Amino acid sequence: MNAGSDLVVGIDLGTSTAKIVVVDQSGNVLGRARSAYGIRRPAPGHAEQSPKQWWEAVSRALGESLADLDRSRVKAIGLSGQLNGIVLVDAQGRPLTEAAIWLDQRATGQADRLEERFGELLRRATYGRISSIHGLAKLLWFMEREPDLVRHVHRVLFPKDYINFRLTGQFATDASDAGATGMLDMRRRDWFMELLDQLNVPAQWLPPVHESPDVIGTLTPEAASELGLLPGIPVVAGAGDMAALAVGTGVTSAGTGCASIATAGHVAVHLEEAPDVLDERLWLMCHAIPGRYFWHGLVLTGGYSLDWFRRRFGQAERLASDLVERDHFELLLEPAGNVPPGSDGLLFLPFLDGAATPYNDPFARAAFIGAAARHGKAHFVRAVLEGVAYNFRDSFEVVESLGFPVTDVRTGEGGSRSLLWRQVMADVLGREIVPLKELDCSALGAACIAGAGAGVWRDVQEAVQIAVQTGFPVAPDPAVRAVYDRGYAVYKQAYDALQPVFHRLAGAG
C-alpha cells in the first residue's frame, strides 16, 4: 500500500446505523466504523428519526474510522442513504420536524388518492405505483395535515441530502434518491413537474437533481472543524442506498446482478437504458452511473427471517456461544449443513412482514409447511435459508422473463458470510454466486462514487474495477438442481394456495 495515497470516505446512512468505510486509491479498506440511532413511533403508523442524531452518528463514526489515518489524505466524501425519508427544512437548513422515514405508514390515504387520480400518469413517467412508503405520499400528508409547519418549508430533502447539506451548505439531491419517491420523470431524470404542479407542490421546494458522481460542494470550514477534517474536500451528490449497493457489488454492466442478504434481501440487475414498459413485479431505479438504470427486487425479510428464528428459537445457541466463544449464528447454522437439500420436505414461506417482489402483498405471512415428526431444529433452520433463496429466485426469474439475462451474480452484506447460505443460494438459483470481500457494500459504493466524482478514479466503472474485490465463486451442485426446481414450484404453489388464507387472517378479505 502507498502510505501517501489518496483516501475516499463512503458513508451509508442506513435505517438504524451509519456505516463508514475509508478506502485508498488501490481499493483497500483502511478504516471502518458504525454508529447507531433509534426510531421513534409517536403514533400508530408513524416512524420517525432525528436528523440531528443522524449527524451525530456520522460525526462519531467518521472520527473512529479515521482515528489511525492521516486525515489530510482525504480527497472526497460520498453518501449512500435510506430511501423515501422526508426532511422538511427552513431557509437555514434546520429541520422543521422529525424526519418521516421509509417505514412510516401515515400517508396511506394520500397514496390511495394519488393512485386513483394519477395512476396511469405515474406509471408512464415514474415507472411505478405509489404507496405510503413513497416520499410523494408523505409530502402530501404534511401539506394536508401540518399547514402551519409547511408554511416555513424552504426545501424538501431526503436523508443523505440533509447530511450533504451539513457538510457543504448546499441543497441538492441525486437521480437515484429522487427516483424512488414517485416525483421524478425517470427518463428525463428530473422532477416530474406535470404531476407536481397539479398537486400544488412548489417547484422551489425541490433541490436540483444531480447525477451521483457530481461534486455538489466542498466541506465548509464549520463542518471541517466539527469533523476534524480539512475544509475544501469535494463532496459528491451520492446515491440512494440501492444504487450505492449496485455500485458496491459491481453491478455496473449488462448481465451483472447482485443478491444481497441484509435485514432485507436485495436484487439489482444492470440496465443500459430505461425499458420501454414497466413490469410491476419489480421496481425500476436510476443507477448511480449517469444515464443508467437497474431492476430492483426486494426480499422483504431476507436476513431478518434467520434473525427472527434465532431470537425466537435459538436460546440454546445463545447460551452456548458464550461458553465456547463462537457466534450464535454459526452454532445455529452448523447442524443445518447436515440436513439434505430440500429439508426433507419442510418448506418455509419467508413473508414475516408481507411479501414484496414479485407478489406486492402486504398481507402475506410466513409459514412452515410440511412439518413431520422426523424434523428437528436443523431442518427448520435450513428451510429458512431455502425459503429466502426461493424468494430471491423470484426476482431473477422475472428479470430473465423480460429478456435481461444475468450471467454474473454477486452476493454481499451480512448473510453472505455464511458458507452454507451462499451454497444454498447458488443451488436454488442454479447459477454461480460470487461473494464479495467487502460486505458493507452500500458504504463501499458511496466511496467509489465519491472517488469517481473527485478524480481519484476516472469514473465509477474504474472505481469498481479497483475497489470491488471478489472471493472464490460458489458453483451450484448439479446433483441437487432437480430437488430445488421441485421445491421452488411447490413454494409458488403454496403461496398461491395460502394467499386467501393470509388475507382472511389479516381481516382484509
N, C-alpha and C positions, 0 to 999 in steps of 0.2 A: 504494500500500500504506500502511496505517495503521501508522506506526512504533511505536505503543504497543499494537497489538492483541495479543490472547492468542495463545499458541503451544501446540500439542499435539505430543507426541512419539510416533511409531509405531515400534516395534521388531519386526523379523521375525527370529526365531531359527531360521535355516534349517539344512539338513543340513551345510553346510560354512561358512556365513558368517552373521554377524549384520549385518543391514542396518537402517539407521535413516533416517527422514525426519522433518524438523521442519516443521510446517505451520501457517500463520497462519489467522485467522478467515475470511479471504477465499478460502482454499483454495490459497494459493501455497506451494510447497515452498521454504523459505528455507535449509534446511541438510540435508545428507545425508552419510552415511559408511558404511563397511562394514569389518568385521574378521573374518578367517578363523580357523578352528580345524580340527584334524585328526580322523581316525577311526582308532581302534586296532582291530586284528584279532588278538587274542591267541591264538585257537584257531579251527579250521575252523568256519565258520558264525557266529562271533561278530563283532559290530560295535559298538564302544563309544566313548563320548565322555566327557570330563571336565566335570562341571557347573562346576567351578572355572574351567576355560578358557572356558566359555560366559559366565560372569560377567565375566571379564577382557576378553573380546572386546566385550561390551556396554558396559563401562566405557570402553574405548578409543574405540569408535565414537561413543558418546554425547558424549564430550569433544570429538571432532573435529567432529561435526555442529553443536555449539553454540558453536564457537570464536569466531565473529563475531557472536553474538547475545546479547541481554540475557537472561540465564538467569532473571531474576526474572519474566519474562513467561510462563514455562512453567506451564500450568494443568492439564495432565493427561498421563498416560503410559498407553499401551496396548501389549500384546504380541500378536503372532502367533507361533505356534511349530510346528515339525515335529511331526507326529502320531506316536503309538504308540511313543514312548520311555518308559522306566520309570526313575524316580529314587526309590530307597528311602532315606528319611531317618530320623534319630533324633528325639528329642523337641526337640532344639535346631535341627532343620532341616539337620543336617550329613549329606551323602551317605554312606551306608554302603559303597558300592562305586561303580564307574563306571556310567554310565547305559547300558543296552542300548537302542540306538536302533532305528528302524523297519527298517533294513536287516538287523538281527540275525536269523538264521535258526535259533538254537539250540533253539527251542521247537517244532519240527516234531512231535515225539511228543505233546506236550501238546495241540497243536491238533488232531491226528488223533483223540485220545481224546475231546476236547470235542465234535467233530463227530459221532462215533459215538454218544455217550451223550446229547447235548443238542441235536442238530442242529435238530429241529423247534421246540423251545423258543426257541433262539437266533433263528431266522428270524422267529418270531412276534413277539418283543419287541424284538430288536436289529436286525432287518431285514438280516441278513447271515450269511454263513458265516464261520467262524473259520479263520485261517491263522496261521503262525508270525509274521507281521508284527504281529498284534494284541497290544495290551497285556495282555489277559487271559491269553493263552498264555504270554507272558514272565513274568508274575507267578507263574503256577503252576510254571514252571521253577524260579524262585528258591525257592518254597516246598518243592519236592521235592528240589532239588539243593543248596541252601545253608541248611539248617535253623538252623545256628548264627548265621548272619548275620540270618536272618529274625526270630529272637527279639528283635532290637533294633529292628525296624521300628516307627516311630511313625506315619508317613504314607507313602502311595504318591502320588507326584506325577508330572506329565508335564513335558516340558522347559520350556515357558514358565512353568509354575506354580512351578518352582524359582526362576526369575528373579523372579517376582512375590513369592515369599517373601523373597528377598534385599532387595527394595525395601520391603516393608511389614511383614514379620514375621508375615504371615497365611498359613495353609494354605487354599487354595481352588482350584477349577477351574471350567471353564465347560462348557455342554452340548455345544458343537461338538467340543471336545477329548475329553471323556469319551465322546461318542457314537461315536467312531472305534475304541474299544478293545474292543468286544464286551461291555462291562459296564453299559451304560446301557439302561434302558427308553426307547425312542425317543419314544413317545407321551407318557409322563409326564415325560420329560426329567429323570429322576433315576435313581439306582443301581438295578440290576435285582437286588434282594436275594433274590428267589425262587431265582435261579440261584446267586448268590454264597454264600448260606447253605449250599447243597448242596455247594459247593466249599470250604467252611470258610475263606472269605476274611473276616477280621474286619471288621465294619462300621466300626469306629473307625479303620481304616487309610485309609478313603476320605474325601477332603476334601469339604466342602459343594459342591454343584453350583449355580453361578450362571448367569444369562444374561450374555452377553458384555459389555453396557454397564454392568453393576452395578459400583459402586465397592466394592472389597473391602477397602480400607485406604488409608492415606496414606504418603508417603515418610517413613521413620524418620529421626531425626537422624543415626544412624550411616551409613545409606545416602546421605543427603543430603551428608554431609561427604565421603564417598568419591567421590561423583559430581560434586561441585561445584554442587549444586542447593540450593534452599531446602527445608527439611522441610515436611511437610504437604501436598505436592502429591497430589491424588487419583490413585489407580491403579485401573484397571478390571480385571475378570476377563480380558478379552481373548478370543482365539479361536484355534482351530487354524488352520494356515496356509491350508487350503482355504476355510474360512468367511471368513477375513480377505480372501482373494483374491476371493471373491464380492462382498464389500463394495467392495474397491478397484477392481473392474472395473465396478461399477454394477449387479450382478445382484441387484436388490432389489425387483423387482415381477414380476408374472405376464408371461410372454412374453419375459423377458430371459435371456440366456445369455452365456457367455464361452468363448473358445477361446484359452487362454493357452499360449504357446510358450516354456517354460523348458527346463531339462535334461529334465524330463518335460513332457508336454503335459497340460493340464487342461481339462476341460469342466465348467461349472457351469450349471445351469438352475434358476431360482427356482421354488419350490412354496409355495403359501399354507398348506398343511397336509400332514401325513403321508399318503401314498397308502394306499389300502385293502389293496393287495397289493404284495409285493416282486417286483421283476424283477432276477434275479441277474446280469444282464449289466451292471448299474450299481450304484453304491453310493448309499444314501440317507444324507444327513448333516444334522445340525442346523445351521441358519443362525445367524449372529451376531445377526440380528434376532430378538428374543424371539418364540417360538412359530412361527417359520417354518422351512422346510427347503429343501434343494436336491438335485437329482440330480447325482452326480459321475461323470464319465467320465475314465478315465486312459489317456493315450497314453504308455506306459511309457518309451520312449526317443525322445521328440519332438525337442527341440532337440539332444539328445545324438547323434542319428543324423548330423546335419550336422557336429557337432564331431568325431565319430569319423571321418568321411570326411576332414575337414580334417587331422586328426592323422596319419592313415594314408597319405593320398594327396595332401596339399596342400603338399609340401615346396617346390615351386617358388613357390607363392604366399607362403609364409612368408619365403622369401629375398627375393622381390621387394618385400614390404611394407616392409622396412627401407630399401630403396633409394628407393622412391617415396613413402614416408611415408603409406601407406594401409593400412587394416585388411585382414588376410588374408581374412576372410570376404567383404569387398567384392570383392576380387580373384577369389575363388573363384566368387562368385555372378554377377558381371557377364557372363561368357560364357554362362552358363545362361539368361540372359534372351533370348538369340538362338535358343534351341532351341524348336521348336514345342511347344505343349501336347500332352501325351501322350508326350513324349520320343522321338518316332519309334519307338514300340513297345517301349521299355525300361521295365520295371516294377520297383519296389523294394518289398519287404515290410519294414516298419520294426521288426522284432522282435529287436533285438540281444540283449536280456536277457529274452526271453519276451514274451508278449502279455497285456495287461490287458483293458480294455474292448474288445469285448464277449466275448472268447474265453476269458479267465481260464486261459491256457495257459502255464505256466512253461517248457515245453519248446519253444515256438515259437522260431524263429530267423529272422534277416534273410536276404534273398535278392535278388539281381538276376536278373531273368528276361527273356529275350528279347534278350540282348546279341548284336549283329551287328557285322560289320566296319565298318559306317558310323558306329558310335557312338564318340564321344570323351569326354573327361573332362566336358565341359559337359553331355552327355546324362546321365551318371551323377549329377551334382550336381542337375540338375532332377528326375530320377527320385526322388532322396531327398526333395526338397520335396514332390513329388506323393504319394509313398507315405505320408509322415507326414500329409498332408492327408486322404488316404483314411481313415486310422485315426481322425482327428477326425470325419470324416463318419459313421463307425460309430456314435459316441455320439449325434449329433444324429438319426440315423435311428431308433435305439432309443427315444429320448425322445419323438419325434413319433409313433412307432407306439403309444405308451402313452396318447396323447391330450393331449399337452402341446405345443402349437405354440410355436415360438420365432420371434419377429419382429424381435428386436434382439440382434445378436451383437457383443460387444466383443472386442478382442484386445489383449493386453499381454505383458509380460515380454520378454526379450532377443530372441527370434526374430522378434518383430513389428517390430523395427527395419528389417528387410529389406522394401523395397517389392515386390520380386519375390515373396517368400513370402506377403505379405499378398494379392497378386493371385491367386496360386495357391490360397490358402485360399478366397477369395471364389468363384473359378471352380469349384473342386471341390465346395464346399458348396452352390453355386448360390444364394447369398444375400449381401446386403450385409454387409461387415465394417467395424466402426467402431474405428479404432485409438485407443488411449489416450495422452494426453500424458505421464503418469507411468507408467513401466514397472515400478517396484518396487511392484507392486500389493498384495502382502500387507502390506508396511510401511505403505503409504497406508491400507489398510483398517484396520489396527490404530490408526492415528491418528484415523480417522473414528469408530471405536468409542469411543476414549478421549474425544474431544471431545463425543460424544453423551452419554456417561455423566456427564461432569463439567459439563454445561450450557453448554459453548461453542456447541454447536448443539442444536436442540430434540430431535432424535432421529437415528438412523442414516440414515434416508432424507434428512433435510435435509442432513446432513453429506455424503452422496454427491452431492446436487444441487450443492453448493458446491465440493467438493474434487475430485471425479472428473471431469476435463475431457477432452474428446474432440477428435480431429483430424478431418480430412476423410474421409468414408466411402469405402470402396473397393467399387465395384459389380462384380458378376460380368459377364463378357463373354458375352452370349447366343450368340455365334458359336461358342464352344468348349464349350457345355453338352453337346452330344451326344458330343464326344470324351471328356469326363470321366465322363459316365454310363457309357459303354462301358468306360472304364478302371477305374472303380470295380467294375463287375460282374466284370471279369477279375481284379482284386485279390482279391475274395472267393472266386472260383473257385480262384485259385492257392493261397490259404491252405488251403481245404478239401482240395485235391489233395495238398499237401505236408505236411499235419499228421501223417499216419502216418510219413512220412519223418523229420520233425523228432524224433518220439518215438523212432524207432529209432536215430537218431544220438545221442540223449541216453541211450540204454540203458534207456528207460522202456517200451518196447513191443516 
